[in-house]
Amino acid sequence: MCLLLVISNQAFAQHQQSVVFGLEIGAGLSTLSYDTPRNDWEESGRASFNGMAFAIIPLFNPLYLQAGLRLHNVGNDVDFELIDDGDVVNGSNQITQNYFSVPVRLHIALGKDGLYLMGGIEAGYLLSATITQRIEPNLNSQEASITSTLNRLNFSALGGVGYLFELTSGQMYFQGQFSRGITGVADNSGDFTWFSDWVTQDITLSVGLIF
């Protein structure tokens, strides 16, 4: 899901003393990593999407700081089996967590050809979360909100690589990023108790424009 940006010395030379702005969109694959996964579950990833507005703050060559405001989702799919009156019934759960996040990333340019590395941290606020259950044979869906059973704040560490190039006006970049939560998601302080805590993680491919 996300934004990473570093500006090469050549591409950023004209902006070395000023803050510049941009937009990014991306898509990827997200999963949830459980502390104690259940043996009767078969987990798989889900598509994730993100959009972001950001600012780039020059530090000193070849280092730049990038911070932004980002909307993104994470989650997973879980297939399971139930025993109902002696019969095996197949079903699935789909968890979706929607976040408003503030990523802060440090970027380092690798020479003058536009290649860069980045790393940083992201603080996310949970906007909403749902679980959707489907049970065979009719596969009727039942959706319930789980927002109140999860921690509102989620912190993640991230890293990635990208490539920036010049346009007629501004710059454009492509990048890949891996992100993993460093704080647990489940909130077991209330009446409801989850069977396990978990952290978010995702791999994201993004494209961005710098104005």
C-alpha positions in Angstrom: 0.0 0.0 0.0 2.0 3.3 -0.2 4.4 6.0 -0.6 8.1 6.0 -0.9 10.1 8.7 -2.5 13.7 9.8 -2.9 15.0 12.3 -5.3 18.3 11.8 -7.1 20.8 14.6 -6.9 20.3 15.5 -10.5 16.4 15.4 -10.5 16.1 17.3 -7.3 18.8 19.9 -7.8 16.4 22.6 -8.7 14.4 22.1 -5.4 17.2 21.6 -2.9 16.2 24.5 -0.8 12.4 24.1 -1.0 9.6 21.8 -0.1 7.8 20.1 -3.0 4.5 18.2 -3.1 3.0 15.2 -4.9 0.4 12.5 -5.2 0.7 8.7 -5.2 -1.6 5.8 -5.9 -0.7 2.1 -5.4 -2.0 -1.5 -5.1 -0.6 -4.6 -3.6 -1.2 -7.7 -1.5 -1.9 -7.6 2.2 -2.0 -10.3 4.9 -2.5 -10.6 8.6 0.2 -12.3 10.7 -1.3 -14.1 13.7 0.6 -14.8 17.0 -1.2 -18.1 17.4 -2.7 -19.2 14.0 -5.4 -21.9 14.1 -4.6 -25.2 12.5 -8.0 -25.5 10.8 -7.6 -22.2 8.9 -6.1 -21.8 5.5 -5.0 -18.2 5.1 -4.5 -16.1 1.9 -3.8 -12.5 1.1 -6.1 -9.9 -0.2 -5.7 -7.0 -2.7 -5.0 -3.7 -1.0 -5.2 -0.1 -2.4 -3.9 3.3 -1.3 -3.9 6.9 -2.2 -1.7 9.6 -0.7 -0.7 13.3 -0.8 2.8 14.1 0.4 5.5 16.6 0.9 9.2 16.2 0.3 11.6 18.0 2.7 15.3 18.3 1.6 17.8 17.5 4.3 21.3 17.2 2.7 22.3 15.3 -0.4 21.6 12.5 -0.9 19.1 12.4 2.0 15.5 13.6 1.8 12.5 13.3 4.1 9.1 12.5 2.8 5.8 12.7 4.9 2.2 12.5 3.8 -1.4 11.6 4.5 -2.5 8.2 3.2 -5.7 6.2 3.0 -5.3 2.5 2.7 -6.8 -0.9 3.5 -5.3 -4.2 4.7 -6.9 -7.6 5.5 -6.9 -11.3 4.6 -9.1 -14.2 3.6 -9.4 -17.4 5.7 -11.0 -20.7 4.6 -12.2 -23.1 7.3 -14.2 -26.2 8.0 -17.0 -26.6 10.5 -18.7 -29.7 11.9 -22.5 -29.2 11.7 -24.7 -32.2 12.9 -21.9 -34.5 11.8 -21.4 -32.9 8.4 -18.4 -31.0 7.3 -19.3 -27.5 6.2 -16.9 -25.2 4.4 -16.8 -21.5 5.0 -14.7 -18.4 4.8 -13.9 -15.2 6.7 -12.8 -12.0 5.2 -11.3 -9.3 7.4 -10.9 -5.7 6.2 -9.2 -2.9 8.1 -9.3 0.7 6.7 -6.7 3.2 7.9 -5.9 6.9 7.7 -2.1 7.0 8.1 0.8 9.4 8.4 4.0 7.8 7.0 7.4 9.4 7.6 10.2 8.0 5.4 13.9 8.8 4.9 15.2 8.4 1.4 18.7 8.0 0.0 19.6 8.5 -3.6 21.9 5.9 -5.2 23.9 8.0 -7.6 22.4 10.2 -10.3 20.4 7.7 -12.3 17.2 8.0 -10.2 17.5 4.8 -8.2 16.8 5.1 -4.4 16.3 3.2 -1.2 13.9 4.2 1.6 12.9 3.3 5.1 10.7 4.7 7.8 7.7 4.3 10.1 3.9 4.8 9.6 1.3 5.7 12.2 -2.2 4.6 11.2 -5.6 5.4 12.7 -8.3 2.8 12.2 -11.3 4.3 10.5 -13.4 1.0 10.2 -13.0 -2.7 10.3 -15.4 -5.5 9.2 -15.5 -9.3 9.1 -17.6 -11.0 6.4 -18.4 -14.7 6.8 -19.7 -17.0 4.0 -20.9 -20.6 4.7 -21.6 -23.2 2.1 -23.7 -24.4 0.4 -25.6 -21.2 -0.2 -22.6 -18.9 0.6 -24.9 -16.3 2.2 -22.7 -13.4 3.4 -23.0 -12.0 7.0 -21.0 -8.8 7.6 -20.3 -7.4 11.0 -18.4 -4.4 12.3 -15.3 -5.3 14.4 -14.0 -1.7 14.8 -14.7 -1.5 18.5 -12.7 -4.8 19.1 -9.5 -3.5 17.5 -6.9 -1.0 18.6 -7.4 2.4 17.0 -3.7 3.0 16.5 -1.4 0.8 14.4 2.3 1.4 13.9 4.3 -0.1 11.1 7.9 -0.3 9.9 8.6 -0.2 6.2 11.3 -0.2 3.6 11.6 -0.3 -0.2 13.2 0.7 -3.5 12.2 2.9 -6.3 13.2 4.7 -9.5 12.6 8.4 -10.3 12.7 10.1 -13.7 12.1 13.5 -15.2 9.0 14.6 -17.0 8.5 17.7 -19.1 7.1 19.2 -16.0 7.9 17.6 -12.6 9.0 14.1 -11.9 7.5 10.6 -11.8 8.5 7.5 -9.9 7.7 3.8 -9.6 8.5 2.0 -6.3 8.0 -1.2 -4.3 7.5 -1.4 -0.6 7.2 -4.0 2.2 5.4 -2.9 5.4 4.9 -4.9 8.6 3.1 -3.8 11.8 5.1 -3.5 15.0 2.1 -3.2 17.3 -0.7 -5.7 17.8 -4.1 -5.0 16.4 -6.5 -7.0 18.6 -8.0 -5.1 21.6 -8.9 -7.7 24.3 -9.6 -5.1 27.0 -13.3 -5.2 26.5 -16.0 -7.8 26.7 -14.9 -9.5 23.5 -11.7 -11.5 23.4 -9.9 -12.5 20.2 -8.4 -16.0 20.0 -5.1 -14.4 18.9 -3.5 -11.0 18.4 -2.1 -10.1 14.9 -0.1 -7.6 13.0 -0.7 -6.1 9.5 1.7 -6.6 6.6 1.6 -5.8 2.9 3.7 -5.6 -0.3 2.8 -2.5 -2.4 3.6 -1.3 -5.9 3.1 2.5 -6.4 3.4 5.3 -8.9 3.8 8.9 -7.9 3.9 12.4 -9.4 5.9 15.3 -8.0 4.8 18.8 -9.0 
